[in-house]
Amino acid sequence: MTTPPALLIAGHGTRDEAGAEAFRDFVRRLGRRHPELPVAGGFIELSPPPLGEAVTELVERGVRRFAAVPLMLVAAGHAKGDIPAALAREKERHPGISYSYGRPLGPHPELLKVLDRRLDEALGGDGGAPADRSDVTVLLVGRGSTDPDANAEVFKAARLLWEGRGYANVETAFVSLAAPDVPSGLDRCARLGARRIVVLPYFLFTGVLPDRVRRQTEDWAAAHPDVQVRSADVIGPEPELLDLVWERYLEAVEGDLRMNCDSCVYRIALPGFEDKVGAPQQPHFHPDDDGHGHDHGHGHGHGHHHGAHSHAH
């Protein structure tokens, strides 16, 4: 039987020792979950062990092939440039190794589920049914990047979190490198009429930046006593996160890197859109196709999207 490729987890790195240890513990948990293959993890910067050391550890364990999964919510400079560059360097250092590279994690329905749970916890467990959330505005706070595409991914996560869950609004802010910052994001929520706000950090683990989000939130709340403001926790090493990293590993190994199917209503039961899962899709007929120009089904505008990748299942 062919030995499955090893799993290499690539992390950002943080100056916060608790955050770095959370990452290392997560890698150990994955290893215990999947004893059938070697699992190692390392950081791009700031924390030990560096990614190169993790690759060396795998090579010393006899690994020749591995799949690298970026433990990151959005594809910014690290996921797009730093990790591929680091992996290319390791290939030169260890001739004969080969690897595939997986996708970043978010926005994925399973992670949105965890974020929703964090909101319920912040609301004291009284988030309850969508009707109970109708006066709650969420401020989703991302890391922030100089890459517009990465920042746009946080807005996409915010929209998906809002869909079907009954919150009054889900606004977006960033803790560094991009506008709006946290105080500006809170100002916007207040101007939109928010009286209950939950600030939700879009981060996997604790660290310097999530701590900064919480501090800035507390400072703003102290200056605005007429608005109820609560802070939610980071995602953390939840079972959904372990499952998702494994899903990204399998994609990288099997080459099933799809278009945006993670949040496709025809594949995944998103809140309020459960009836669309598996719905038959008809192509939209262009007048040039058959000379009639009729749309022969309710799938107007979606036929190509769904049909183009339905073979994957």
Secondary structure, DSSP 8 states (H G I E B T S, - for coil): -----EEEEEE---S-HHHHHHHHHHHHHHHHH-TTS-EEEEESSSSSSBHHHHHHHHHHTT--EEEEEE--SS-SHIIIIIHHHHHHHHHHHSTT-EEEE-----S-HHHHHHHHHHHHHHTTT---SGGGGTTEEEEEEE---S-HHHHHHHHHHHHHHHTTT--SEEEEEESSSSSS-HHHHHHHHHHTT-SEEEEEE--SS--HHHHHHHHHHHHHHHH-TTSEEEE-----S-HHHHHHHHHHHHHHHHT---SS-TT-TTTS--TT-GGGTT--------HHHHSS----SS-TTTHHHHHTTGGG-
